[in-house]
Structures are given as structure tokens and as C-alpha cells.
Amino acid sequence: MLNLMRFRERSLDGNGSGWDAYLRYSALTIKLIKARGGTIIWTGNAEGVALGVPDQHRWDYVALVRYPSRAAFLDMMTSPDYATANVERENGCADHAIIAVNETYRKFT
């Protein structure tokens, strides 16, 4: 799953920045991801749009997460523990796109 995130300046609950809320979300969800055999492959700051319309494609952070199956992803997303963690994601993210991808090439080992 390719995750594209844009953070709020302030968390909706007033507890720090949007980034702070996302870090709380991340700490809760990494356990859920790992419990289903998934892993975070890569994360990084989005620095700018190289091709496209910058105002339409403004992201702050990118993450690539591998799940063993779509069923594992859906199981996590529909779990009560994820619902609890998701509050922090909603507090922190002004926008969050998750794009399902299917690997066709790999250079990473």
C-alpha cells in the first residue's frame, strides 16, 4: 500500500501538531501491521512535485507498507484496535490517500 499524507498544522484534539498525532497513530498501527505479517518498507518526507500540478498533489509524507495479502490489510482496517488508532490519524491528517499497488518490479532486496 502506498500512503500519501498531508498533515494538519494542529491536531484536531489540540494535542500537538498534525505530525504529532500521526506519530501516535503510527505507534499504535505498527503493532497491528506486524501482527498480520506486514511491514513498513519505506517512509520519507515528500519534498515537492517533480511532475504534475503542485497545488493538486501536495503531500508531506509518504510510506510504503507491505501486507501479505489484501485480506490481511482489510482485517486490520476493520478491527476495533484500528478504529481506536484511527482517531489519531483523523486528528493529524488533513488528507490521506492509500493506494493499493501490486508489485511488478523490485530492486530492493
Phi and psi restraints in degrees (range 20) as a CNS / XPLOR table:
assign (resid 1 and name C) (resid 2 and name N)
       (resid 2 and name CA) (resid 2 and name C) 1.0 -95.0 20.0 2
assign (resid 2 and name N) (resid 2 and name CA)
       (resid 2 and name C) (resid 3 and name N) 1.0 122.4 20.0 2
assign (resid 2 and name C) (resid 3 and name N)
       (resid 3 and name CA) (resid 3 and name C) 1.0 -109.1 20.0 2
assign (resid 3 and name N) (resid 3 and name CA)
       (resid 3 and name C) (resid 4 and name N) 1.0 128.4 20.0 2
assign (resid 3 and name C) (resid 4 and name N)
       (resid 4 and name CA) (resid 4 and name C) 1.0 -119.8 20.0 2
assign (resid 4 and name N) (resid 4 and name CA)
       (resid 4 and name C) (resid 5 and name N) 1.0 124.1 20.0 2
assign (resid 4 and name C) (resid 5 and name N)
       (resid 5 and name CA) (resid 5 and name C) 1.0 -126.5 20.0 2
assign (resid 5 and name N) (resid 5 and name CA)
       (resid 5 and name C) (resid 6 and name N) 1.0 140.7 20.0 2
assign (resid 5 and name C) (resid 6 and name N)
       (resid 6 and name CA) (resid 6 and name C) 1.0 -123.0 20.0 2
assign (resid 6 and name N) (resid 6 and name CA)
       (resid 6 and name C) (resid 7 and name N) 1.0 127.9 20.0 2
assign (resid 6 and name C) (resid 7 and name N)
       (resid 7 and name CA) (resid 7 and name C) 1.0 -95.5 20.0 2
assign (resid 7 and name N) (resid 7 and name CA)
       (resid 7 and name C) (resid 8 and name N) 1.0 150.9 20.0 2
assign (resid 7 and name C) (resid 8 and name N)
       (resid 8 and name CA) (resid 8 and name C) 1.0 -74.3 20.0 2
assign (resid 8 and name N) (resid 8 and name CA)
       (resid 8 and name C) (resid 9 and name N) 1.0 153.6 20.0 2
assign (resid 8 and name C) (resid 9 and name N)
       (resid 9 and name CA) (resid 9 and name C) 1.0 -63.9 20.0 2
assign (resid 9 and name N) (resid 9 and name CA)
       (resid 9 and name C) (resid 10 and name N) 1.0 -44.4 20.0 2
assign (resid 9 and name C) (resid 10 and name N)
       (resid 10 and name CA) (resid 10 and name C) 1.0 -122.8 20.0 2
assign (resid 10 and name N) (resid 10 and name CA)
       (resid 10 and name C) (resid 11 and name N) 1.0 141.7 20.0 2
assign (resid 10 and name C) (resid 11 and name N)
       (resid 11 and name CA) (resid 11 and name C) 1.0 -61.5 20.0 2
assign (resid 11 and name N) (resid 11 and name CA)
       (resid 11 and name C) (resid 12 and name N) 1.0 142.1 20.0 2
assign (resid 11 and name C) (resid 12 and name N)
       (resid 12 and name CA) (resid 12 and name C) 1.0 -59.4 20.0 2
assign (resid 12 and name N) (resid 12 and name CA)
       (resid 12 and name C) (resid 13 and name N) 1.0 -28.5 20.0 2
assign (resid 12 and name C) (resid 13 and name N)
       (resid 13 and name CA) (resid 13 and name C) 1.0 -86.3 20.0 2
assign (resid 13 and name N) (resid 13 and name CA)
       (resid 13 and name C) (resid 14 and name N) 1.0 2.0 20.0 2
assign (resid 13 and name C) (resid 14 and name N)
       (resid 14 and name CA) (resid 14 and name C) 1.0 79.3 20.0 2
assign (resid 14 and name N) (resid 14 and name CA)
       (resid 14 and name C) (resid 15 and name N) 1.0 3.5 20.0 2
assign (resid 14 and name C) (resid 15 and name N)
       (resid 15 and name CA) (resid 15 and name C) 1.0 -94.2 20.0 2
assign (resid 15 and name N) (resid 15 and name CA)
       (resid 15 and name C) (resid 16 and name N) 1.0 74.5 20.0 2
assign (resid 15 and name C) (resid 16 and name N)
       (resid 16 and name CA) (resid 16 and name C) 1.0 86.7 20.0 2
assign (resid 16 and name N) (resid 16 and name CA)
       (resid 16 and name C) (resid 17 and name N) 1.0 -161.6 20.0 2
assign (resid 16 and name C) (resid 17 and name N)
       (resid 17 and name CA) (resid 17 and name C) 1.0 -86.2 20.0 2
assign (resid 17 and name N) (resid 17 and name CA)
       (resid 17 and name C) (resid 18 and name N) 1.0 173.4 20.0 2
assign (resid 17 and name C) (resid 18 and name N)
       (resid 18 and name CA) (resid 18 and name C) 1.0 -61.0 20.0 2
assign (resid 18 and name N) (resid 18 and name CA)
       (resid 18 and name C) (resid 19 and name N) 1.0 -37.9 20.0 2
assign (resid 18 and name C) (resid 19 and name N)
       (resid 19 and name CA) (resid 19 and name C) 1.0 -61.3 20.0 2
assign (resid 19 and name N) (resid 19 and name CA)
       (resid 19 and name C) (resid 20 and name N) 1.0 -42.5 20.0 2
assign (resid 19 and name C) (resid 20 and name N)
       (resid 20 and name CA) (resid 20 and name C) 1.0 -59.5 20.0 2
assign (resid 20 and name N) (resid 20 and name CA)
       (resid 20 and name C) (resid 21 and name N) 1.0 -43.6 20.0 2
assign (resid 20 and name C) (resid 21 and name N)
       (resid 21 and name CA) (resid 21 and name C) 1.0 -65.0 20.0 2
assign (resid 21 and name N) (resid 21 and name CA)
       (resid 21 and name C) (resid 22 and name N) 1.0 -39.8 20.0 2
assign (resid 21 and name C) (resid 22 and name N)
       (resid 22 and name CA) (resid 22 and name C) 1.0 -65.0 20.0 2
assign (resid 22 and name N) (resid 22 and name CA)
       (resid 22 and name C) (resid 23 and name N) 1.0 -36.9 20.0 2
assign (resid 22 and name C) (resid 23 and name N)
       (resid 23 and name CA) (resid 23 and name C) 1.0 -63.8 20.0 2
assign (resid 23 and name N) (resid 23 and name CA)
       (resid 23 and name C) (resid 24 and name N) 1.0 -37.1 20.0 2
assign (resid 23 and name C) (resid 24 and name N)
       (resid 24 and name CA) (resid 24 and name C) 1.0 -65.4 20.0 2
assign (resid 24 and name N) (resid 24 and name CA)
       (resid 24 and name C) (resid 25 and name N) 1.0 -43.1 20.0 2
assign (resid 24 and name C) (resid 25 and name N)
       (resid 25 and name CA) (resid 25 and name C) 1.0 -59.2 20.0 2
assign (resid 25 and name N) (resid 25 and name CA)
       (resid 25 and name C) (resid 26 and name N) 1.0 -46.6 20.0 2
assign (resid 25 and name C) (resid 26 and name N)
       (resid 26 and name CA) (resid 26 and name C) 1.0 -59.9 20.0 2
assign (resid 26 and name N) (resid 26 and name CA)
       (resid 26 and name C) (resid 27 and name N) 1.0 -43.8 20.0 2
assign (resid 26 and name C) (resid 27 and name N)
       (resid 27 and name CA) (resid 27 and name C) 1.0 -61.4 20.0 2
assign (resid 27 and name N) (resid 27 and name CA)
       (resid 27 and name C) (resid 28 and name N) 1.0 -33.8 20.0 2
assign (resid 27 and name C) (resid 28 and name N)
       (resid 28 and name CA) (resid 28 and name C) 1.0 -79.3 20.0 2
assign (resid 28 and name N) (resid 28 and name CA)
       (resid 28 and name C) (resid 29 and name N) 1.0 -39.5 20.0 2
assign (resid 28 and name C) (resid 29 and name N)
       (resid 29 and name CA) (resid 29 and name C) 1.0 -80.9 20.0 2
assign (resid 29 and name N) (resid 29 and name CA)
       (resid 29 and name C) (resid 30 and name N) 1.0 -25.6 20.0 2
assign (resid 29 and name C) (resid 30 and name N)
       (resid 30 and name CA) (resid 30 and name C) 1.0 -59.4 20.0 2
assign (resid 30 and name N) (resid 30 and name CA)
       (resid 30 and name C) (resid 31 and name N) 1.0 -35.9 20.0 2
assign (resid 30 and name C) (resid 31 and name N)
       (resid 31 and name CA) (resid 31 and name C) 1.0 -64.8 20.0 2
assign (resid 31 and name N) (resid 31 and name CA)
       (resid 31 and name C) (resid 32 and name N) 1.0 -39.9 20.0 2
assign (resid 31 and name C) (resid 32 and name N)
       (resid 32 and name CA) (resid 32 and name C) 1.0 -69.0 20.0 2
assign (resid 32 and name N) (resid 32 and name CA)
       (resid 32 and name C) (resid 33 and name N) 1.0 -39.3 20.0 2
assign (resid 32 and name C) (resid 33 and name N)
       (resid 33 and name CA) (resid 33 and name C) 1.0 -63.0 20.0 2
assign (resid 33 and name N) (resid 33 and name CA)
       (resid 33 and name C) (resid 34 and name N) 1.0 -50.5 20.0 2
assign (resid 33 and name C) (resid 34 and name N)
       (resid 34 and name CA) (resid 34 and name C) 1.0 -63.9 20.0 2
assign (resid 34 and name N) (resid 34 and name CA)
       (resid 34 and name C) (resid 35 and name N) 1.0 -36.4 20.0 2
assign (resid 34 and name C) (resid 35 and name N)
       (resid 35 and name CA) (resid 35 and name C) 1.0 -63.4 20.0 2
assign (resid 35 and name N) (resid 35 and name CA)
       (resid 35 and name C) (resid 36 and name N) 1.0 -21.2 20.0 2
assign (resid 35 and name C) (resid 36 and name N)
       (resid 36 and name CA) (resid 36 and name C) 1.0 -104.6 20.0 2
assign (resid 36 and name N) (resid 36 and name CA)
       (resid 36 and name C) (resid 37 and name N) 1.0 13.1 20.0 2
assign (resid 36 and name C) (resid 37 and name N)
       (resid 37 and name CA) (resid 37 and name C) 1.0 84.3 20.0 2
assign (resid 37 and name N) (resid 37 and name CA)
       (resid 37 and name C) (resid 38 and name N) 1.0 11.2 20.0 2
assign (resid 37 and name C) (resid 38 and name N)
       (resid 38 and name CA) (resid 38 and name C) 1.0 -92.9 20.0 2
assign (resid 38 and name N) (resid 38 and name CA)
       (resid 38 and name C) (resid 39 and name N) 1.0 172.3 20.0 2
assign (resid 38 and name C) (resid 39 and name N)
       (resid 39 and name CA) (resid 39 and name C) 1.0 -155.4 20.0 2
assign (resid 39 and name N) (resid 39 and name CA)
       (resid 39 and name C) (resid 40 and name N) 1.0 152.9 20.0 2
assign (resid 39 and name C) (resid 40 and name N)
       (resid 40 and name CA) (resid 40 and name C) 1.0 -84.8 20.0 2
assign (resid 40 and name N) (resid 40 and name CA)
       (resid 40 and name C) (resid 41 and name N) 1.0 121.1 20.0 2
assign (resid 40 and name C) (resid 41 and name N)
       (resid 41 and name CA) (resid 41 and name C) 1.0 -85.5 20.0 2
assign (resid 41 and name N) (resid 41 and name CA)
       (resid 41 and name C) (resid 42 and name N) 1.0 -40.5 20.0 2
assign (resid 41 and name C) (resid 42 and name N)
       (resid 42 and name CA) (resid 42 and name C) 1.0 -160.4 20.0 2
assign (resid 42 and name N) (resid 42 and name CA)
       (resid 42 and name C) (resid 43 and name N) 1.0 144.1 20.0 2
assign (resid 42 and name C) (resid 43 and name N)
       (resid 43 and name CA) (resid 43 and name C) 1.0 -139.2 20.0 2
assign (resid 43 and name N) (resid 43 and name CA)
       (resid 43 and name C) (resid 44 and name N) 1.0 155.8 20.0 2
assign (resid 43 and name C) (resid 44 and name N)
       (resid 44 and name CA) (resid 44 and name C) 1.0 -172.3 20.0 2
assign (resid 44 and name N) (resid 44 and name CA)
       (resid 44 and name C) (resid 45 and name N) 1.0 162.8 20.0 2
assign (resid 44 and name C) (resid 45 and name N)
       (resid 45 and name CA) (resid 45 and name C) 1.0 -77.6 20.0 2
assign (resid 45 and name N) (resid 45 and name CA)
       (resid 45 and name C) (resid 46 and name N) 1.0 135.5 20.0 2
assign (resid 45 and name C) (resid 46 and name N)
       (resid 46 and name CA) (resid 46 and name C) 1.0 -82.7 20.0 2
assign (resid 46 and name N) (resid 46 and name CA)
       (resid 46 and name C) (resid 47 and name N) 1.0 120.7 20.0 2
assign (resid 46 and name C) (resid 47 and name N)
       (resid 47 and name CA) (resid 47 and name C) 1.0 -97.2 20.0 2
assign (resid 47 and name N) (resid 47 and name CA)
       (resid 47 and name C) (resid 48 and name N) 1.0 -21.0 20.0 2
assign (resid 47 and name C) (resid 48 and name N)
       (resid 48 and name CA) (resid 48 and name C) 1.0 167.3 20.0 2
assign (resid 48 and name N) (resid 48 and name CA)
       (resid 48 and name C) (resid 49 and name N) 1.0 165.4 20.0 2
assign (resid 48 and name C) (resid 49 and name N)
       (resid 49 and name CA) (resid 49 and name C) 1.0 -90.0 20.0 2
assign (resid 49 and name N) (resid 49 and name CA)
       (resid 49 and name C) (resid 50 and name N) 1.0 121.1 20.0 2
assign (resid 49 and name C) (resid 50 and name N)
       (resid 50 and name CA) (resid 50 and name C) 1.0 -87.3 20.0 2
assign (resid 50 and name N) (resid 50 and name CA)
       (resid 50 and name C) (resid 51 and name N) 1.0 -29.1 20.0 2
assign (resid 50 and name C) (resid 51 and name N)
       (resid 51 and name CA) (resid 51 and name C) 1.0 -146.4 20.0 2
assign (resid 51 and name N) (resid 51 and name CA)
       (resid 51 and name C) (resid 52 and name N) 1.0 123.0 20.0 2
assign (resid 51 and name C) (resid 52 and name N)
       (resid 52 and name CA) (resid 52 and name C) 1.0 127.7 20.0 2
assign (resid 52 and name N) (resid 52 and name CA)
       (resid 52 and name C) (resid 53 and name N) 1.0 -172.2 20.0 2
assign (resid 52 and name C) (resid 53 and name N)
       (resid 53 and name CA) (resid 53 and name C) 1.0 -97.7 20.0 2
assign (resid 53 and name N) (resid 53 and name CA)
       (resid 53 and name C) (resid 54 and name N) 1.0 109.6 20.0 2
assign (resid 53 and name C) (resid 54 and name N)
       (resid 54 and name CA) (resid 54 and name C) 1.0 -51.8 20.0 2
assign (resid 54 and name N) (resid 54 and name CA)
       (resid 54 and name C) (resid 55 and name N) 1.0 -41.5 20.0 2
assign (resid 54 and name C) (resid 55 and name N)
       (resid 55 and name CA) (resid 55 and name C) 1.0 -69.0 20.0 2
assign (resid 55 and name N) (resid 55 and name CA)
       (resid 55 and name C) (resid 56 and name N) 1.0 -22.4 20.0 2
assign (resid 55 and name C) (resid 56 and name N)
       (resid 56 and name CA) (resid 56 and name C) 1.0 -92.5 20.0 2
assign (resid 56 and name N) (resid 56 and name CA)
       (resid 56 and name C) (resid 57 and name N) 1.0 -13.9 20.0 2
assign (resid 56 and name C) (resid 57 and name N)
       (resid 57 and name CA) (resid 57 and name C) 1.0 -132.1 20.0 2
assign (resid 57 and name N) (resid 57 and name CA)
       (resid 57 and name C) (resid 58 and name N) 1.0 51.1 20.0 2
assign (resid 57 and name C) (resid 58 and name N)
       (resid 58 and name CA) (resid 58 and name C) 1.0 -94.6 20.0 2
assign (resid 58 and name N) (resid 58 and name CA)
       (resid 58 and name C) (resid 59 and name N) 1.0 113.2 20.0 2
assign (resid 58 and name C) (resid 59 and name N)
       (resid 59 and name CA) (resid 59 and name C) 1.0 -124.9 20.0 2
assign (resid 59 and name N) (resid 59 and name CA)
       (resid 59 and name C) (resid 60 and name N) 1.0 149.6 20.0 2
assign (resid 59 and name C) (resid 60 and name N)
       (resid 60 and name CA) (resid 60 and name C) 1.0 -99.1 20.0 2
assign (resid 60 and name N) (resid 60 and name CA)
       (resid 60 and name C) (resid 61 and name N) 1.0 -30.2 20.0 2
assign (resid 60 and name C) (resid 61 and name N)
       (resid 61 and name CA) (resid 61 and name C) 1.0 -150.3 20.0 2
assign (resid 61 and name N) (resid 61 and name CA)
       (resid 61 and name C) (resid 62 and name N) 1.0 146.6 20.0 2
assign (resid 61 and name C) (resid 62 and name N)
       (resid 62 and name CA) (resid 62 and name C) 1.0 -131.1 20.0 2
assign (resid 62 and name N) (resid 62 and name CA)
       (resid 62 and name C) (resid 63 and name N) 1.0 139.3 20.0 2
assign (resid 62 and name C) (resid 63 and name N)
       (resid 63 and name CA) (resid 63 and name C) 1.0 -138.5 20.0 2
assign (resid 63 and name N) (resid 63 and name CA)
       (resid 63 and name C) (resid 64 and name N) 1.0 140.4 20.0 2
assign (resid 63 and name C) (resid 64 and name N)
       (resid 64 and name CA) (resid 64 and name C) 1.0 -114.5 20.0 2
assign (resid 64 and name N) (resid 64 and name CA)
       (resid 64 and name C) (resid 65 and name N) 1.0 117.9 20.0 2
assign (resid 64 and name C) (resid 65 and name N)
       (resid 65 and name CA) (resid 65 and name C) 1.0 -120.7 20.0 2
assign (resid 65 and name N) (resid 65 and name CA)
       (resid 65 and name C) (resid 66 and name N) 1.0 130.8 20.0 2
assign (resid 65 and name C) (resid 66 and name N)
       (resid 66 and name CA) (resid 66 and name C) 1.0 -104.3 20.0 2
assign (resid 66 and name N) (resid 66 and name CA)
       (resid 66 and name C) (resid 67 and name N) 1.0 129.9 20.0 2
assign (resid 66 and name C) (resid 67 and name N)
       (resid 67 and name CA) (resid 67 and name C) 1.0 -113.7 20.0 2
assign (resid 67 and name N) (resid 67 and name CA)
       (resid 67 and name C) (resid 68 and name N) 1.0 150.8 20.0 2
assign (resid 67 and name C) (resid 68 and name N)
       (resid 68 and name CA) (resid 68 and name C) 1.0 -67.4 20.0 2
assign (resid 68 and name N) (resid 68 and name CA)
       (resid 68 and name C) (resid 69 and name N) 1.0 -21.1 20.0 2
assign (resid 68 and name C) (resid 69 and name N)
       (resid 69 and name CA) (resid 69 and name C) 1.0 -164.0 20.0 2
assign (resid 69 and name N) (resid 69 and name CA)
       (resid 69 and name C) (resid 70 and name N) 1.0 163.6 20.0 2
assign (resid 69 and name C) (resid 70 and name N)
       (resid 70 and name CA) (resid 70 and name C) 1.0 -66.1 20.0 2
assign (resid 70 and name N) (resid 70 and name CA)
       (resid 70 and name C) (resid 71 and name N) 1.0 -31.0 20.0 2
assign (resid 70 and name C) (resid 71 and name N)
       (resid 71 and name CA) (resid 71 and name C) 1.0 -62.4 20.0 2
assign (resid 71 and name N) (resid 71 and name CA)
       (resid 71 and name C) (resid 72 and name N) 1.0 -38.6 20.0 2
assign (resid 71 and name C) (resid 72 and name N)
       (resid 72 and name CA) (resid 72 and name C) 1.0 -64.6 20.0 2
assign (resid 72 and name N) (resid 72 and name CA)
       (resid 72 and name C) (resid 73 and name N) 1.0 -41.9 20.0 2
assign (resid 72 and name C) (resid 73 and name N)
       (resid 73 and name CA) (resid 73 and name C) 1.0 -61.8 20.0 2
assign (resid 73 and name N) (resid 73 and name CA)
       (resid 73 and name C) (resid 74 and name N) 1.0 -48.2 20.0 2
assign (resid 73 and name C) (resid 74 and name N)
       (resid 74 and name CA) (resid 74 and name C) 1.0 -64.6 20.0 2
assign (resid 74 and name N) (resid 74 and name CA)
       (resid 74 and name C) (resid 75 and name N) 1.0 -36.5 20.0 2
assign (resid 74 and name C) (resid 75 and name N)
       (resid 75 and name CA) (resid 75 and name C) 1.0 -60.7 20.0 2
assign (resid 75 and name N) (resid 75 and name CA)
       (resid 75 and name C) (resid 76 and name N) 1.0 -43.7 20.0 2
assign (resid 75 and name C) (resid 76 and name N)
       (resid 76 and name CA) (resid 76 and name C) 1.0 -64.8 20.0 2
assign (resid 76 and name N) (resid 76 and name CA)
       (resid 76 and name C) (resid 77 and name N) 1.0 -47.8 20.0 2
assign (resid 76 and name C) (resid 77 and name N)
       (resid 77 and name CA) (resid 77 and name C) 1.0 -63.6 20.0 2
assign (resid 77 and name N) (resid 77 and name CA)
       (resid 77 and name C) (resid 78 and name N) 1.0 -24.9 20.0 2
assign (resid 77 and name C) (resid 78 and name N)
       (resid 78 and name CA) (resid 78 and name C) 1.0 -101.5 20.0 2
assign (resid 78 and name N) (resid 78 and name CA)
       (resid 78 and name C) (resid 79 and name N) 1.0 6.8 20.0 2
assign (resid 78 and name C) (resid 79 and name N)
       (resid 79 and name CA) (resid 79 and name C) 1.0 -81.7 20.0 2
assign (resid 79 and name N) (resid 79 and name CA)
       (resid 79 and name C) (resid 80 and name N) 1.0 152.0 20.0 2
assign (resid 79 and name C) (resid 80 and name N)
       (resid 80 and name CA) (resid 80 and name C) 1.0 -60.8 20.0 2
assign (resid 80 and name N) (resid 80 and name CA)
       (resid 80 and name C) (resid 81 and name N) 1.0 -34.7 20.0 2
assign (resid 80 and name C) (resid 81 and name N)
       (resid 81 and name CA) (resid 81 and name C) 1.0 -65.5 20.0 2
assign (resid 81 and name N) (resid 81 and name CA)
       (resid 81 and name C) (resid 82 and name N) 1.0 -37.1 20.0 2
assign (resid 81 and name C) (resid 82 and name N)
       (resid 82 and name CA) (resid 82 and name C) 1.0 -67.8 20.0 2
assign (resid 82 and name N) (resid 82 and name CA)
       (resid 82 and name C) (resid 83 and name N) 1.0 -39.2 20.0 2
assign (resid 82 and name C) (resid 83 and name N)
       (resid 83 and name CA) (resid 83 and name C) 1.0 -57.5 20.0 2
assign (resid 83 and name N) (resid 83 and name CA)
       (resid 83 and name C) (resid 84 and name N) 1.0 -39.1 20.0 2
assign (resid 83 and name C) (resid 84 and name N)
       (resid 84 and name CA) (resid 84 and name C) 1.0 -65.3 20.0 2
assign (resid 84 and name N) (resid 84 and name CA)
       (resid 84 and name C) (resid 85 and name N) 1.0 -47.4 20.0 2
assign (resid 84 and name C) (resid 85 and name N)
       (resid 85 and name CA) (resid 85 and name C) 1.0 -66.2 20.0 2
assign (resid 85 and name N) (resid 85 and name CA)
       (resid 85 and name C) (resid 86 and name N) 1.0 -34.3 20.0 2
assign (resid 85 and name C) (resid 86 and name N)
       (resid 86 and name CA) (resid 86 and name C) 1.0 -60.9 20.0 2
assign (resid 86 and name N) (resid 86 and name CA)
       (resid 86 and name C) (resid 87 and name N) 1.0 -24.6 20.0 2
assign (resid 86 and name C) (resid 87 and name N)
       (resid 87 and name CA) (resid 87 and name C) 1.0 -57.1 20.0 2
assign (resid 87 and name N) (resid 87 and name CA)
       (resid 87 and name C) (resid 88 and name N) 1.0 -42.4 20.0 2
assign (resid 87 and name C) (resid 88 and name N)
       (resid 88 and name CA) (resid 88 and name C) 1.0 -67.4 20.0 2
assign (resid 88 and name N) (resid 88 and name CA)
       (resid 88 and name C) (resid 89 and name N) 1.0 -36.8 20.0 2
assign (resid 88 and name C) (resid 89 and name N)
       (resid 89 and name CA) (resid 89 and name C) 1.0 -62.9 20.0 2
assign (resid 89 and name N) (resid 89 and name CA)
       (resid 89 and name C) (resid 90 and name N) 1.0 -45.0 20.0 2
assign (resid 89 and name C) (resid 90 and name N)
       (resid 90 and name CA) (resid 90 and name C) 1.0 -65.3 20.0 2
assign (resid 90 and name N) (resid 90 and name CA)
       (resid 90 and name C) (resid 91 and name N) 1.0 -37.2 20.0 2
assign (resid 90 and name C) (resid 91 and name N)
       (resid 91 and name CA) (resid 91 and name C) 1.0 -62.9 20.0 2
assign (resid 91 and name N) (resid 91 and name CA)
       (resid 91 and name C) (resid 92 and name N) 1.0 -36.1 20.0 2
assign (resid 91 and name C) (resid 92 and name N)
       (resid 92 and name CA) (resid 92 and name C) 1.0 -94.8 20.0 2
assign (resid 92 and name N) (resid 92 and name CA)
       (resid 92 and name C) (resid 93 and name N) 1.0 -29.4 20.0 2
assign (resid 92 and name C) (resid 93 and name N)
       (resid 93 and name CA) (resid 93 and name C) 1.0 -100.5 20.0 2
assign (resid 93 and name N) (resid 93 and name CA)
       (resid 93 and name C) (resid 94 and name N) 1.0 126.3 20.0 2
assign (resid 93 and name C) (resid 94 and name N)
       (resid 94 and name CA) (resid 94 and name C) 1.0 -78.5 20.0 2
assign (resid 94 and name N) (resid 94 and name CA)
       (resid 94 and name C) (resid 95 and name N) 1.0 -29.1 20.0 2
assign (resid 94 and name C) (resid 95 and name N)
       (resid 95 and name CA) (resid 95 and name C) 1.0 -153.6 20.0 2
assign (resid 95 and name N) (resid 95 and name CA)
       (resid 95 and name C) (resid 96 and name N) 1.0 144.4 20.0 2
assign (resid 95 and name C) (resid 96 and name N)
       (resid 96 and name CA) (resid 96 and name C) 1.0 -152.5 20.0 2
assign (resid 96 and name N) (resid 96 and name CA)
       (resid 96 and name C) (resid 97 and name N) 1.0 113.7 20.0 2
assign (resid 96 and name C) (resid 97 and name N)
       (resid 97 and name CA) (resid 97 and name C) 1.0 -106.4 20.0 2
assign (resid 97 and name N) (resid 97 and name CA)
       (resid 97 and name C) (resid 98 and name N) 1.0 133.1 20.0 2
assign (resid 97 and name C) (resid 98 and name N)
       (resid 98 and name CA) (resid 98 and name C) 1.0 -117.7 20.0 2
assign (resid 98 and name N) (resid 98 and name CA)
       (resid 98 and name C) (resid 99 and name N) 1.0 119.7 20.0 2
assign (resid 98 and name C) (resid 99 and name N)
       (resid 99 and name CA) (resid 99 and name C) 1.0 -112.8 20.0 2
assign (resid 99 and name N) (resid 99 and name CA)
       (resid 99 and name C) (resid 100 and name N) 1.0 120.2 20.0 2
assign (resid 99 and name C) (resid 100 and name N)
       (resid 100 and name CA) (resid 100 and name C) 1.0 -72.8 20.0 2
assign (resid 100 and name N) (resid 100 and name CA)
       (resid 100 and name C) (resid 101 and name N) 1.0 129.5 20.0 2
assign (resid 100 and name C) (resid 101 and name N)
       (resid 101 and name CA) (resid 101 and name C) 1.0 -126.5 20.0 2
assign (resid 101 and name N) (resid 101 and name CA)
       (resid 101 and name C) (resid 102 and name N) 1.0 154.7 20.0 2
assign (resid 101 and name C) (resid 102 and name N)
       (resid 102 and name CA) (resid 102 and name C) 1.0 -122.9 20.0 2
assign (resid 102 and name N) (resid 102 and name CA)
       (resid 102 and name C) (resid 103 and name N) 1.0 119.2 20.0 2
assign (resid 102 and name C) (resid 103 and name N)
       (resid 103 and name CA) (resid 103 and name C) 1.0 -61.8 20.0 2
assign (resid 103 and name N) (resid 103 and name CA)
       (resid 103 and name C) (resid 104 and name N) 1.0 130.1 20.0 2
assign (resid 103 and name C) (resid 104 and name N)
       (resid 104 and name CA) (resid 104 and name C) 1.0 -119.9 20.0 2
assign (resid 104 and name N) (resid 104 and name CA)
       (resid 104 and name C) (resid 105 and name N) 1.0 -13.1 20.0 2
assign (resid 104 and name C) (resid 105 and name N)
       (resid 105 and name CA) (resid 105 and name C) 1.0 -154.2 20.0 2
assign (resid 105 and name N) (resid 105 and name CA)
       (resid 105 and name C) (resid 106 and name N) 1.0 146.8 20.0 2
assign (resid 105 and name C) (resid 106 and name N)
       (resid 106 and name CA) (resid 106 and name C) 1.0 -143.6 20.0 2
assign (resid 106 and name N) (resid 106 and name CA)
       (resid 106 and name C) (resid 107 and name N) 1.0 130.9 20.0 2
assign (resid 106 and name C) (resid 107 and name N)
       (resid 107 and name CA) (resid 107 and name C) 1.0 -107.5 20.0 2
assign (resid 107 and name N) (resid 107 and name CA)
       (resid 107 and name C) (resid 108 and name N) 1.0 -24.3 20.0 2
assign (resid 107 and name C) (resid 108 and name N)
       (resid 108 and name CA) (resid 108 and name C) 1.0 -64.2 20.0 2
assign (resid 108 and name N) (resid 108 and name CA)
       (resid 108 and name C) (resid 109 and name N) 1.0 144.6 20.0 2
